Amino acid sequence: MTLHISHLHNQKNLLAFSAGVDSTALFFLLLEHHIPFDIAIVNYNVRDQAKEEVLYAQELALKYNKICFVREVEIDTSNFEQNARITRYEYFEELISNHSYDNLITAHQLNDKLEWFLMQLTKGAGLIELVGLTELVRNDNYNLVRPILDCSKESLENYLKTNNITYFIDESNFDEKYKRNYFRKRFSTQLLNEFEEGIKRSFSYLNKDINSLQIISEPIVQIQELEVYELNNDDNKSIRIVDKSLKKRGYILSAAQRDEILRQREIIIDNFAISFTKKNIWISPKSDVIMDKIFKESCRVHKIPAKNRAYLKEKNIELQEIVNLLVV
């Protein structure tokens, strides 16, 4: 199996663990390749088996001299998948911050990548959304690394069975009320069984195309959670910049929201303020802080977009600091 582990050597790594096929296989593959790591597991307390999975994680950690972090939570089940994802990534990022990990390792594999592709395809998506999962994502204070994106679930299961390694099966993975399971059962598994090598090559070509296009630029101003980018005349590139910035913050734009941003040019989307000026794109958290007249006038003089001003006031960001970095 091909593993993407070049970024993990001589680093402090945290593995997101669940005791299922993917993360258990990845646990032992990392051991084989002498990659240092600790593990973190979240129990949502919705399945009795989850207690056994936590115990298994702790046993593995003890046996192989790893730290095992455990978070017990209860979350709103009305939108369980999204709420669970938000909860676990908040926990992982808390651990990364508190214990200075360099990388968060997740066990996303080829089936996950194809399922994501198919779901985005049926919703209507562009190139970046279709490809979605990549081997490396650089965040502000850590890297998200997915070492087994080129490995099918079948190959991971065979690895575990061949080596007589215990793993757990989450029965909720077969419930078709979750869209991902619907695509898995009806499409992705069969496609990979028949066309795995071709699908892997296609994803490789798509990733190379994205890199060649160089769609996303870097912010020319980055102060706390404020980012300012250079605006170009291509709306598609501009909305990609906004999309990637919000993804880093854990928020996924819908197609309708992308259209509305381009239509209004200055807008509040959920908890974010997004503004297009003549030369720049401004992105910051929304703020409801009261601004005095002197501050408002100073913002107007320096051509700071109205939607982003309250955040600058709330965080005591010096306007001159922005002006020094930016031609507005």
N, C-alpha and C positions, 0 to 999 in steps of 0.2 A: 504493500500500500504506500502511496505517495503522501508524505506529511510535509506541511509547510511550517517548519520549526526553526528556521534560521534566526528569527527575532527573539527566540526564547532562551538561547544559550547564555549563560552567565548573567541572567536576569532574575529578578524576584517575581515569580508568577503565581497567579491565583486561578485555579480551575473551578468553573461553575459546574457543580456535580449534582446529579439527580438519582444515581444508581440504576438508570436505564441502560439500554444497549449502547447508545452513543457515548455518553460520558464515562461509562465503565470501561469500554474499549479504549477510549482516549487516555484514561488514567493509566492503564497498563502499557499503552504504546509510549507514553511519556516516560514511564519508568525504563522501558527498553532502550530508549534513546538518551537516557541519563539527563533528562531535563528536570531542573529543580522546580518544585511547585508545592503549594498547599491547596486545600479544597474548601469550598463553601456550599452549603445545601440549605434550601428553604423548605420548611414544612408548612403547607397552607391549611392543614387540618381539615381536609375534605374527604380523605380516604384513610381507612384503617391501615392499609399497607404502608402508608407513608412513614409510620413509626419504625417499621422494619427497615425501610430504606435509609433512614437517619442512622439507625444502629449499624447498618452495613457500612455506611460512610465512615462512622467513627472507628469501626473495627479495621477497615483498610488503612485509615490514617495512623492508627496505633501500630499496626503491623509494619508499615513502610515508613514510619517516622515522619509523618506529615502533620501539620496543624489542620484541624477540622473545625471550621466555624459553622454554627447552626443557628438559624433564625426561625422561631416559631411565630406564625402569624395567622390571623383570621381576616379575610378580605371579603369585600362585596362580591357576591357571585352573579350579579346581574350582567356583568361583562367580564367574566372570570379571566379569560385569556389576557386581555389588555391589562386588567388590574394586577394580575399575577406578574406579568412582565415588568410593569412599573415598580412593583414592590421588590422584586428580586434584584433589579438593576440598581435601585436606590441602596439596597443592602450591599451589593458588590462594591459600589462606588464609595460607600462609607468605609468598608474594609480597606479598599485601595488607599484612601486618604489617611486612615488611622495607622496603617501598617506599611505604607510606602511601597506598595507593589508597583512594578513597572508595567505588567501586562495582565489583562483579564483574558483567560482562555475559555472559549466555549466550544461545545461539541456539535455545532452545526455540520451537517454532512450533505452529500450530493442530492439525496432525496429532498432535503429541506430546501436546497437551492432551486430545484426544479419545481417544487410545489409553490414556492414564492413566485417564480417566473410565470407559472400558469395562472395563479390568482391575479397577478398584476395584468397579465394579458387580457383576461376576461373583464377587468374593470376599465381598461383603457389606460395605457401607460407609455412613457417614453423609454429610451434606451437605458438610462440609469436606473429607473424604477424596475424595469424588467430583470436586469442582472441582479440588483439588490445586494445580495450577500457577497462579500469579498473576503479574501484571506486576511487582510490587515486594514484596520481603521484607526487612524491616529486621532485621539482625543486630547484635550488640553493637558491632562496630567497622567494619562496612561494610554496604552495601545490595546485595542480589542483584536485578539488573534484567533482565527478559526483554522486550526491545522489540518482538519480532515474533510475539507470541502470537496475534495476530489475522490472521497471514499463513499461508496454506496452503503446503505444500511445493511444490505445482504452480506457484503464483504466484512462488515464489522461484526455481524452476528456469527458468521463463520469463524472469525478470529476468536471470539469468545468461546464458542463450542469446541473448537480445536484445542484450546488451551484450558478447557474445563473451568472457566471463570464464571462465577455466579453473577447474575444480573436480574433486574426486576422489570416486569412489563406493566406499564400504567394502562389499565383498561380504558381510561377516558380517551386514549389515543385512537380508539375504534369508534367513538361516538361521532356520527356524522352531523350533529348539530354544530360542531366546530368546522368552519369552512376548510381549514387545512386538512382535516381528516377526510372530508368529502373528496378533495382533489387527490389525496393519497390513495384512497381505496379505488377510485374510478379511473384514474389516469396515470399518475406519476410512477407508481410501483411497476405497472405493466410496461410503460415506456422504457424505464431503466432496465428492466429484465431483458428487453429485446434490443435496445439501442444505446446502451451505456457509453460505449467508447465514442460514438458520434456526438452524443449530448455533451460529454466532457470536452471534446474538441471545440464544439460550438461555443461553450461558455468561455473557453480560453481565447478564441478569436474575438468574442464580444468584449472581453476585458481589455484586450490589446487595442481594439477600436476606441474604447472610451479613453484610454490613456493617450492615444494619438490625437484625439479631438481636443484634449486639454480644456474641457468644458468649465471646470471650476477654478477660480482664482483664489488667492489668499487675501485676507483683509488688509487694507492699508492702514487702518486704525483698529486696535483691539485693546480696550481698557475695561477691565472687569468683564461684564457680560455685554458690553457694547461692541458691535462690529460694524465697520464701515468699509464697503467695497467700491471699487471703481465701476461705474455704470457704462455699458456699451450700448450699441444700437440694436442688439439682438435680444428680443424679449425672451427667447428660449433660454439663452445663456444666463440672462438675469434671474429668471425664476429658478434655474438650477442652483444658483448661488444661494438664494433664499432657502430653497429646499434643503440643501446640505447643511446650512447653518442651523436650521431648526432641528434636523435629524440629530446633530451633535448634542442638542439640548433635550433629546428624547421625545420630540414632537414630529409627527408625520402629517404633511399637508395632503388634503384631498385634491382631486382634480378641480372641483368647484372652487376651493379656496385659492388655488393657483390662478385660476381665471379671474377671480375677484381682486386679487392683489394687483394683477396687471391692469385691470380696469380702473381701480380707484387710485392706485399709485401711492397712497398714504392711508394705512389701515391698521386696525387692531385685530389680530387673529388670536383668539383664545387669550393667552397671557403674554402675547408678544406684539411689539410695535414695529411695523415695517414701513419704511418710507423710501420712495424713489425721488431724488432731486434731479437737477439737470446733469450732474456729473457723478452722483454717488447713490449707493444703496445703504440705508441705515437699518440696522436690526438690533433691537434691545428688548429686555423684558418690559412689559407694561407697568406703569406706576401711576398711582392716584395721589401722589404727594402734591400738596398745595404749593404753588409757585408765586413768589411775590412779583410785583410789577417790574422791579429793577432787573430781576433774573430773566423774566420774559423778554424784556426789551433787549437785553444783552444777547439772548438766543436769536432774536430776530435779526439783530445787526450782524451776527456771525453766521446767519443762514442755517441755523439748526432746525431740523424739521419739528413741527409742533408735536407730533405723536411721541417723539423720543425725548422731549425736553424734561419731563417729570422724572424720568429715570436718572438723568444726569444730576438733577437737583437732589434726589433721594440719596445717591451715592457720593455726593459732594465731588463730582468730577469737574475739574477746572476746564472751563471752555477754552481757555488759551492753550491748554495741553492738546486739545483736539485740533485747534486751528494750526498749531505748529506742525502737526503731522499731515494736515489735509488742506487741499485747496478746494474750497466749497463754492 
